[in-house]
């Protein structure tokens, strides 16, 4: 949770996140994120992305929505190219009445990298390397590590995936190859292209964080999703405009009320 030493901001961007897998609407959604957030003070170390989806469109992959949203934040100058200095990304998805994304930017000395599963993870897998997306052999070897660590039938439930890395590469660049290798845990899509086709639409909570003292290059834990606010910095609740019965609401007042309602949906459940 937040403390007096934590500086954070929360924005709400209304729209359909499913555009991330629906060109050319993806370009407009990316632009909407960039236009709504605007530039921020440098030094963001933690990014939170909370997607609310139309109930019939929840199968969209969380990591695809994350990558497009990060592109929009980079376009706005809210985070730097290459995500330099960003030490953690936390994302969630769920069905909601109002489709859109809550964006939390946090400036603090250290992002939260605790265990969101309190030692009760279904899966714990590690490797001495972080697979690269353009290195099929590395991805296959990572998949084999997951096979050894899991050793059971794939799950069929909403899951949370917590990825910890020691590598200095952009966190966003590592998401896809790491999640692809979770095919033994998530199950395999019967249709599609590529050697690895995990059912990653089951992932509803996702965190990737850099842990410099990690004893391995990569560690992944997975289990049922934790409660709202666990494993991350919760941004301060947005303030509401003063309630004056004789006052005409401005667009900025209405936006502030939308942000506050979105914050409550995301962090209070």
ABEGO torsion letter per residue (X at the ends): XBBAABBBBBBBBBEBAAAAABOAAAAAAAAAAAAAAEBBBBGBABBBBBBBBBAAAAABBAAAAAAAAAAAAAAAGABBBGGBGBABBBBBBBBBABBEBBBBBBBBABBBABBAAGGABABBBBBABBBBAABAAAAAAAAAAAAAAAGBBBBBBBBBBBBBBABABBAAAAAAAAAAAAAAAAEBBABEBEABBBBAAABABBBBBBBAABABABBBBBBBBBBBGBGBBBBBBBBBBBBBAABBBBAAAAAAAAAAAAAAAAAAX
